[in-house]
């Protein structure tokens, strides 16, 4: 993280109060009171075109969702009803249009945001413009501007540049504009996505995040309400919540109608909303007493500035030393990672890779920029959606069991496809390190290939042994047949031995009989 700059520190507190005062000044949109003739509604409806009035007639039901936990901008009160600054603006818009919006309640901001993206909810009342949101929303012009600030522990010195948070874990509410802006503009900041402003502040208080980035009005409200005395506004950001109303993109005419309604809200009506919700009362012009107080405060600031600068220099020196130590520690950590003979990765509680070894990137061909999260890594290395779903479910179940019961994570065996398209048999094991997970990826392709070759050779040897046993059995049967034939010959020989003269005599008798019959003798008889 970068070193804080002294001049910004000196003016920081004064700048915060100047910004708060600027917030109380009504935007240029205000057009003054309604016409002296007719009701405010009638006067306003005259400003609409026939097409706009026809559009309102064709759309009698307009569903509106608001953030239930973003006080004082918008929230749900103890009776479960929408409340806050944006709700007051919405009621003034209702008066001018002569309609009643259908308020959708009982949802978290994340749930409502998902439904608004699908156009199941038609509009919302207080959001900033981002490129992602512009794909599905049409926006009004901003009706108020609120700076976004950095909240940190009270012992943290002034953060003059949000880039100083590089490498730090920063909490943001998931679905808020900052959750789109920060990863786009400061990818080195590690985001901890939370569900509400209250959770974001408590994450910093518990040490789960170094800082929290939020709308300054919301920060002031919750710091006071939750009595978080160990936290403070530690710096500003280049961002501001240009609070707009937003409607589904296919209802773009409604955005123009709302723009006209917001522009017709008078300065007095805007002042009343600010006085109702802000702890600082706005007056249109300072009187002499106010001026004297401002002079005294300025004198006190100037008198104390010298001591403040000296203290700031000491704090900057201490912070620089701490940053150097942290950088050295990070270097040693990365060197330890890179010395591992196997791919190693450290995964945060939110599924983001906090660090990977060089062997990890070399083995699969994907750098940390290609796969900043475990989810994205699975999408790259496991293209089959069914196998990927099974692998993720297996991992999450083992991780949950390890966190609950201290059980081992893995080993899991998967075929991992690298950037080169080659599939590698990989065995994954992991160990919990606090909330993080140290994960080892072992390429077992050669071992698995050797095991498969060994199994093949065993099967081949078994087949060869079977063939040899068959040959020996055939040889044994042949030997037994030969012995039986020899035995038969021996028995025949035993029967015929000693009967040669009988046979000769018999043949002679046959020959004599044939001669008497006048035929040629058949046998040759000799001694």
Legacy VTK file of the C-alpha trace (Angstrom):
# vtk DataFile Version 3.0
C-alpha trace
ASCII
DATASET POLYDATA
POINTS 527 float
0.000 0.000 0.000
1.217 3.531 -0.743
2.292 6.068 1.897
-0.295 8.647 2.962
0.307 12.264 1.931
0.499 14.859 4.737
-1.429 17.770 3.150
-4.550 15.636 2.682
-4.416 14.547 6.309
-4.410 18.128 7.576
-7.539 19.058 5.671
-9.387 15.764 5.970
-11.728 16.520 8.892
-12.531 19.979 7.579
-13.180 18.516 4.119
-15.636 15.995 5.551
-17.722 18.784 7.121
-17.542 20.855 3.948
-18.828 17.872 1.957
-21.651 17.335 4.460
-22.615 20.974 4.094
-22.503 20.634 0.305
-24.846 17.665 0.547
-27.431 19.923 2.120
-27.401 22.285 -0.841
-30.204 21.278 -3.241
-29.221 19.974 -6.692
-29.671 22.049 -9.803
-32.651 19.841 -10.692
-35.034 21.780 -8.428
-37.308 23.971 -10.463
-39.124 25.894 -7.715
-42.607 25.690 -6.268
-45.608 24.502 -8.207
-47.601 26.897 -10.303
-49.845 29.249 -8.398
-52.790 27.997 -10.413
-54.105 24.468 -9.853
-52.810 21.686 -7.647
-49.156 20.528 -7.794
-50.353 17.355 -9.501
-52.277 19.223 -12.179
-49.393 21.603 -12.739
-46.962 18.730 -13.115
-49.151 16.619 -15.426
-49.245 19.565 -17.819
-45.487 19.105 -18.323
-45.934 15.526 -19.590
-46.356 14.777 -23.271
-49.476 12.943 -24.480
-47.290 9.879 -25.036
-46.028 9.972 -21.441
-49.534 10.326 -20.026
-50.691 7.434 -22.230
-47.766 5.335 -20.981
-48.835 5.889 -17.366
-52.417 4.943 -18.242
-51.167 1.710 -19.857
-49.088 0.763 -16.804
-51.278 1.087 -13.709
-49.060 -1.205 -11.600
-45.399 -0.275 -11.064
-43.523 -2.488 -8.585
-40.788 -0.794 -6.540
-38.097 -2.385 -4.346
-35.784 -0.577 -1.926
-32.790 -1.604 0.146
-34.078 -2.713 3.582
-30.805 -1.950 5.411
-29.212 1.221 4.012
-30.262 3.895 6.496
-30.743 6.798 6.321
-30.987 6.622 2.513
-33.523 3.781 2.546
-34.438 1.074 5.015
-37.349 -0.783 6.618
-38.569 0.702 9.909
-39.666 -1.156 13.050
-43.163 -1.541 11.563
-41.758 -3.230 8.473
-42.513 -0.209 6.249
-40.121 1.397 3.717
-38.541 4.551 5.119
-35.669 6.942 4.535
-34.681 9.756 2.192
-35.442 7.926 -1.058
-38.874 6.881 0.277
-39.668 10.558 0.931
-38.645 11.411 -2.630
-40.798 8.552 -3.936
-43.851 9.891 -2.084
-43.342 13.331 -3.623
-43.152 11.674 -7.052
-46.392 9.803 -6.284
-48.122 13.095 -5.446
-47.117 14.593 -8.778
-48.021 11.545 -10.878
-51.255 10.853 -9.021
-50.397 7.145 -8.682
-49.363 4.782 -5.905
-46.344 2.582 -6.514
-46.618 -1.050 -5.416
-43.825 -1.517 -2.863
-42.185 -4.948 -2.740
-40.930 -5.762 0.778
-39.542 -8.738 2.668
-36.476 -9.168 0.424
-32.780 -8.585 1.079
-31.079 -6.174 -1.299
-29.351 -9.087 -3.043
-32.682 -10.901 -3.564
-34.397 -7.743 -4.824
-31.431 -6.939 -7.095
-31.639 -10.401 -8.690
-35.377 -9.981 -9.364
-34.835 -6.502 -10.806
-32.286 -7.897 -13.252
-34.971 -10.340 -14.463
-37.544 -7.467 -14.627
-39.718 -9.196 -12.037
-39.519 -5.870 -10.138
-39.937 -2.723 -12.226
-37.870 -0.034 -10.478
-35.785 1.006 -7.496
-35.262 4.377 -5.880
-31.618 5.006 -4.978
-28.797 3.485 -7.036
-25.675 4.681 -8.822
-24.993 4.069 -12.500
-22.515 1.306 -13.405
-21.823 -0.328 -16.792
-23.143 -3.665 -15.508
-26.429 -2.131 -14.356
-26.862 -0.193 -17.590
-27.398 -3.489 -19.389
-30.785 -3.985 -17.713
-31.762 -0.574 -16.220
-32.585 2.899 -17.520
-31.670 5.676 -15.059
-32.918 9.114 -14.097
-30.479 11.958 -13.550
-28.971 11.901 -10.025
-31.184 13.662 -7.488
-28.464 13.717 -4.799
-24.693 13.164 -4.663
-23.077 11.456 -1.669
-19.307 10.738 -1.466
-18.082 7.218 -0.784
-15.524 6.982 2.031
-13.176 4.454 3.617
-13.879 3.226 7.155
-11.066 1.619 9.172
-9.990 1.091 12.775
-9.434 4.279 14.759
-5.674 3.605 15.025
-5.235 3.582 11.221
-3.653 6.737 9.830
-5.260 8.777 7.074
-5.648 6.922 3.758
-5.141 9.559 1.094
-5.430 7.258 -1.916
-7.595 4.166 -2.221
-4.699 2.529 -4.080
-2.996 2.304 -0.667
-5.428 -0.553 0.066
-3.757 -2.726 -2.580
-3.327 -6.207 -1.118
-5.657 -5.476 1.806
-9.016 -7.137 2.420
-11.792 -4.561 1.989
-15.462 -5.189 2.765
-18.191 -4.075 0.330
-21.894 -4.851 0.184
-22.529 -7.333 -2.609
-24.675 -5.743 -5.307
-23.766 -2.141 -4.412
-22.029 0.069 -6.980
-18.683 -0.142 -5.157
-18.694 -3.922 -5.639
-18.604 -3.232 -9.415
-16.191 -0.281 -9.359
-13.430 -1.625 -7.088
-12.562 -4.876 -8.944
-12.609 -2.936 -12.214
-10.380 -0.049 -11.086
-8.319 -1.652 -8.272
-8.017 -5.395 -9.008
-5.265 -5.803 -6.381
-7.719 -5.045 -3.566
-9.137 -8.231 -2.065
-12.907 -7.873 -1.653
-14.916 -9.360 1.204
-18.518 -9.271 -0.024
-21.096 -8.842 2.746
-24.886 -8.599 2.789
-25.362 -5.199 4.473
-23.648 -2.034 5.717
-23.939 -3.279 9.292
-22.105 -6.502 8.400
-19.392 -4.526 6.588
-18.656 -2.321 9.609
-18.702 -5.285 11.978
-16.249 -7.152 9.708
-13.760 -4.287 10.178
-14.391 -4.177 13.929
-13.739 -7.950 14.230
-10.596 -7.738 12.112
-12.028 -9.802 9.253
-11.436 -6.858 6.892
-8.953 -3.983 7.013
-11.459 -1.436 5.718
-15.035 -0.939 4.541
-16.046 1.247 1.583
-19.471 2.894 1.796
-21.679 5.947 1.275
-20.723 8.606 3.866
-24.304 9.189 5.069
-24.787 5.482 5.699
-21.449 5.230 7.513
-22.318 8.106 9.843
-25.725 6.627 10.638
-24.485 3.130 11.508
-21.367 4.250 13.397
-23.653 6.206 15.726
-26.448 3.633 15.891
-24.145 0.666 16.581
-21.833 2.722 18.850
-18.753 1.537 16.949
-16.316 3.833 18.725
-13.273 1.853 17.571
-13.923 2.755 13.911
-13.593 6.025 12.018
-13.744 7.510 8.532
-10.100 7.035 7.556
-10.086 8.361 4.001
-12.021 9.247 0.891
-12.340 7.628 -2.532
-12.676 8.920 -6.099
-16.271 7.671 -6.091
-19.598 9.223 -5.201
-23.084 7.773 -5.086
-24.949 9.793 -7.694
-28.289 8.570 -6.382
-30.707 7.899 -9.246
-33.985 6.129 -9.652
-33.705 3.177 -12.045
-36.337 1.347 -14.097
-36.302 -1.794 -16.224
-34.744 -0.978 -19.571
-37.800 -1.826 -21.654
-39.697 0.818 -19.633
-37.315 3.650 -20.561
-40.195 6.183 -20.962
-40.799 5.856 -17.216
-37.257 7.116 -16.525
-38.056 10.324 -18.424
-41.314 10.761 -16.507
-39.512 10.273 -13.176
-36.832 12.761 -14.247
-39.490 15.423 -14.745
-41.097 14.588 -11.395
-37.777 14.810 -9.540
-36.920 18.089 -11.262
-40.221 19.575 -10.048
-39.415 18.938 -6.362
-38.870 22.337 -4.771
-35.884 23.557 -2.788
-38.009 23.742 0.350
-39.131 20.119 -0.055
-35.540 18.950 -0.509
-34.390 20.921 2.542
-37.140 19.323 4.605
-35.952 15.830 3.625
-32.335 16.663 4.522
-33.283 18.218 7.865
-35.385 15.154 8.686
-32.619 12.610 8.090
-29.271 14.391 8.583
-27.809 15.267 11.985
-26.585 18.647 10.685
-29.191 21.373 10.204
-28.832 23.441 7.054
-29.369 27.186 7.102
-29.608 29.228 3.916
-27.128 31.874 5.060
-24.716 32.078 8.000
-25.345 34.824 10.534
-22.653 36.739 12.409
-22.574 34.216 15.248
-21.992 31.382 12.801
-19.208 33.332 11.107
-17.490 34.012 14.445
-17.661 30.311 15.288
-16.185 29.382 11.915
-13.297 31.835 12.449
-12.599 30.437 15.912
-12.652 26.865 14.599
-10.317 27.791 11.734
-7.923 29.479 14.176
-7.917 26.390 16.373
-7.172 24.200 13.366
-4.269 26.409 12.296
-2.889 26.534 15.841
-2.876 22.775 16.119
-1.637 22.061 12.605
2.074 22.164 13.522
1.687 19.513 16.230
-0.537 17.518 13.897
2.113 17.543 11.156
4.797 16.306 13.555
2.524 13.541 14.784
1.617 12.665 11.207
5.285 12.391 10.225
5.878 9.919 13.049
2.803 7.925 12.037
3.896 7.894 8.391
7.368 6.674 9.370
5.855 3.916 11.522
3.442 2.985 8.760
6.219 2.903 6.172
8.227 0.589 8.419
5.200 -1.653 8.886
4.585 -1.664 5.132
8.200 -2.622 4.461
7.936 -5.445 6.999
4.677 -6.576 5.422
6.241 -6.440 1.951
9.227 -8.477 3.166
6.887 -10.997 4.786
4.862 -11.222 1.577
8.088 -11.777 -0.390
9.178 -14.587 1.947
5.704 -16.103 1.713
5.823 -16.062 -2.105
9.354 -17.492 -2.126
8.188 -20.313 0.135
5.269 -20.933 -2.205
7.462 -20.919 -5.300
9.956 -23.353 -3.746
7.250 -26.007 -3.422
7.838 -28.963 -5.786
4.061 -29.251 -6.258
1.421 -26.677 -7.257
0.217 -24.876 -4.096
-2.523 -22.256 -3.611
-3.927 -20.321 -0.639
-7.691 -19.813 -0.947
-9.600 -17.207 1.095
-12.911 -17.688 2.881
-14.708 -16.040 -0.058
-13.195 -18.483 -2.585
-10.600 -16.063 -3.992
-6.988 -17.155 -4.499
-4.854 -15.186 -2.036
-1.632 -16.583 -3.459
-0.401 -19.286 -5.829
2.977 -20.836 -6.494
4.801 -20.507 -9.803
4.493 -24.282 -10.223
0.680 -23.906 -9.969
0.582 -21.507 -12.908
3.127 -23.511 -14.932
1.341 -26.835 -14.410
-2.018 -25.810 -15.808
-1.133 -22.782 -17.942
-3.448 -20.358 -16.116
-2.165 -17.313 -14.239
-3.875 -15.789 -11.215
-5.361 -13.132 -13.508
-7.060 -15.867 -15.574
-8.563 -17.601 -12.531
-8.815 -15.198 -9.562
-11.348 -17.461 -7.817
-11.720 -21.196 -7.251
-15.076 -21.096 -9.076
-13.437 -19.599 -12.179
-10.580 -22.120 -11.971
-13.059 -25.022 -11.994
-14.776 -23.510 -15.038
-11.455 -23.426 -16.914
-10.022 -26.817 -15.937
-13.229 -28.860 -15.808
-15.249 -27.970 -18.936
-17.794 -30.779 -18.460
-20.616 -29.116 -16.426
-21.725 -32.350 -14.737
-18.214 -33.325 -13.631
-17.573 -29.727 -12.538
-20.757 -29.639 -10.456
-19.831 -32.935 -8.776
-16.287 -31.714 -8.083
-17.474 -28.410 -6.564
-20.093 -30.153 -4.417
-17.497 -32.644 -3.183
-15.076 -29.813 -2.308
-17.674 -27.680 -0.511
-18.965 -30.639 1.511
-15.436 -31.545 2.621
-14.647 -27.897 3.432
-17.802 -27.565 5.526
-16.977 -30.782 7.368
-13.420 -29.592 8.002
-14.613 -26.268 9.439
-17.222 -27.997 11.634
-15.393 -31.132 12.752
-11.728 -30.593 11.902
-11.715 -33.424 9.349
-9.217 -33.812 6.518
-9.975 -32.150 3.170
-9.339 -34.691 0.443
-7.613 -36.292 -1.231
-9.838 -35.870 -4.295
-8.907 -37.282 -7.699
-9.918 -35.351 -10.817
-8.877 -35.101 -14.454
-7.768 -31.487 -14.832
-7.604 -29.976 -18.332
-4.830 -27.405 -18.775
-4.726 -24.461 -21.166
-2.965 -26.734 -23.693
-5.997 -29.043 -23.725
-4.093 -31.898 -22.108
-5.916 -33.748 -19.311
-3.866 -34.461 -16.190
-4.788 -36.816 -13.385
-4.629 -34.572 -10.302
-4.949 -35.371 -6.610
-6.139 -32.422 -4.461
-5.621 -32.174 -0.689
-6.047 -29.184 1.627
-5.444 -27.932 5.166
-7.254 -25.167 7.061
-5.154 -22.134 8.064
-7.637 -20.119 10.124
-10.333 -19.019 7.687
-8.108 -19.723 4.677
-7.361 -23.018 2.955
-3.860 -24.164 1.930
-4.390 -26.441 -1.075
-1.918 -28.798 -2.777
-2.447 -30.000 -6.355
-0.405 -33.127 -7.153
-0.091 -34.274 -10.776
-0.362 -38.065 -10.531
-0.606 -38.688 -14.277
2.721 -40.594 -14.441
1.917 -42.559 -11.301
-1.530 -43.411 -12.614
-0.061 -44.360 -16.006
2.499 -46.607 -14.280
-0.240 -48.214 -12.199
-2.335 -48.800 -15.310
0.710 -50.309 -17.092
1.376 -52.548 -14.109
-2.218 -53.736 -14.137
-1.966 -54.371 -17.896
1.212 -56.434 -17.461
-0.357 -58.421 -14.640
-3.365 -59.177 -16.802
-1.092 -60.113 -19.716
0.973 -62.375 -17.451
-2.204 -63.955 -16.197
-3.307 -64.602 -19.772
0.145 -66.080 -20.610
0.014 -68.306 -17.526
-3.417 -69.522 -18.510
-2.145 -70.366 -22.017
0.815 -72.239 -20.536
-1.432 -74.155 -18.180
-3.670 -75.089 -21.133
-0.642 -76.309 -23.145
0.598 -78.410 -20.228
-2.862 -79.869 -19.750
-3.026 -80.727 -23.482
0.411 -82.285 -23.299
-0.683 -84.370 -20.309
-3.786 -85.556 -22.164
-1.627 -86.540 -25.203
0.782 -88.454 -22.977
-2.100 -90.315 -21.345
-3.529 -91.197 -24.788
-0.126 -92.505 -25.941
0.192 -94.625 -22.814
-3.285 -96.046 -23.381
-2.432 -96.896 -27.038
0.790 -98.583 -25.981
-1.133 -100.554 -23.394
-3.653 -101.663 -26.040
-0.821 -102.748 -28.361
0.793 -104.643 -25.541
-2.439 -106.509 -24.774
-2.942 -107.316 -28.490
0.567 -108.618 -28.656
-0.041 -110.815 -25.658
-3.154 -112.259 -27.355
-1.467 -112.988 -30.709
1.887 -114.370 -29.513
2.066 -118.220 -30.000
-0.740 -118.439 -32.567
1.256 -117.824 -35.759
1.166 -121.589 -36.833
-2.589 -121.713 -36.297
-2.992 -118.741 -38.606
-0.750 -120.306 -41.290
-2.719 -123.524 -41.171
-5.976 -121.620 -41.417
-4.721 -119.651 -44.436
-3.566 -122.925 -46.134
-6.992 -124.430 -45.643
-8.627 -121.357 -47.157
-6.269 -121.476 -50.167
-6.976 -125.230 -50.673
-10.713 -124.626 -50.532
-10.399 -121.837 -53.131
-8.386 -124.129 -55.458
-11.026 -126.796 -55.238
-13.545 -124.219 -56.193
-11.385 -123.257 -59.165
-10.384 -119.903 -57.763
-6.996 -118.288 -57.207
-5.586 -118.769 -53.681
-5.902 -115.540 -51.591
-3.045 -115.861 -49.072
0.650 -116.387 -49.467
1.729 -118.944 -46.994
5.373 -119.298 -46.083
7.393 -120.668 -43.263
LINES 1 528
527 0 1 2 3 4 5 6 7 8 9 10 11 12 13 14 15 16 17 18 19 20 21 22 23 24 25 26 27 28 29 30 31 32 33 34 35 36 37 38 39 40 41 42 43 44 45 46 47 48 49 50 51 52 53 54 55 56 57 58 59 60 61 62 63 64 65 66 67 68 69 70 71 72 73 74 75 76 77 78 79 80 81 82 83 84 85 86 87 88 89 90 91 92 93 94 95 96 97 98 99 100 101 102 103 104 105 106 107 108 109 110 111 112 113 114 115 116 117 118 119 120 121 122 123 124 125 126 127 128 129 130 131 132 133 134 135 136 137 138 139 140 141 142 143 144 145 146 147 148 149 150 151 152 153 154 155 156 157 158 159 160 161 162 163 164 165 166 167 168 169 170 171 172 173 174 175 176 177 178 179 180 181 182 183 184 185 186 187 188 189 190 191 192 193 194 195 196 197 198 199 200 201 202 203 204 205 206 207 208 209 210 211 212 213 214 215 216 217 218 219 220 221 222 223 224 225 226 227 228 229 230 231 232 233 234 235 236 237 238 239 240 241 242 243 244 245 246 247 248 249 250 251 252 253 254 255 256 257 258 259 260 261 262 263 264 265 266 267 268 269 270 271 272 273 274 275 276 277 278 279 280 281 282 283 284 285 286 287 288 289 290 291 292 293 294 295 296 297 298 299 300 301 302 303 304 305 306 307 308 309 310 311 312 313 314 315 316 317 318 319 320 321 322 323 324 325 326 327 328 329 330 331 332 333 334 335 336 337 338 339 340 341 342 343 344 345 346 347 348 349 350 351 352 353 354 355 356 357 358 359 360 361 362 363 364 365 366 367 368 369 370 371 372 373 374 375 376 377 378 379 380 381 382 383 384 385 386 387 388 389 390 391 392 393 394 395 396 397 398 399 400 401 402 403 404 405 406 407 408 409 410 411 412 413 414 415 416 417 418 419 420 421 422 423 424 425 426 427 428 429 430 431 432 433 434 435 436 437 438 439 440 441 442 443 444 445 446 447 448 449 450 451 452 453 454 455 456 457 458 459 460 461 462 463 464 465 466 467 468 469 470 471 472 473 474 475 476 477 478 479 480 481 482 483 484 485 486 487 488 489 490 491 492 493 494 495 496 497 498 499 500 501 502 503 504 505 506 507 508 509 510 511 512 513 514 515 516 517 518 519 520 521 522 523 524 525 526
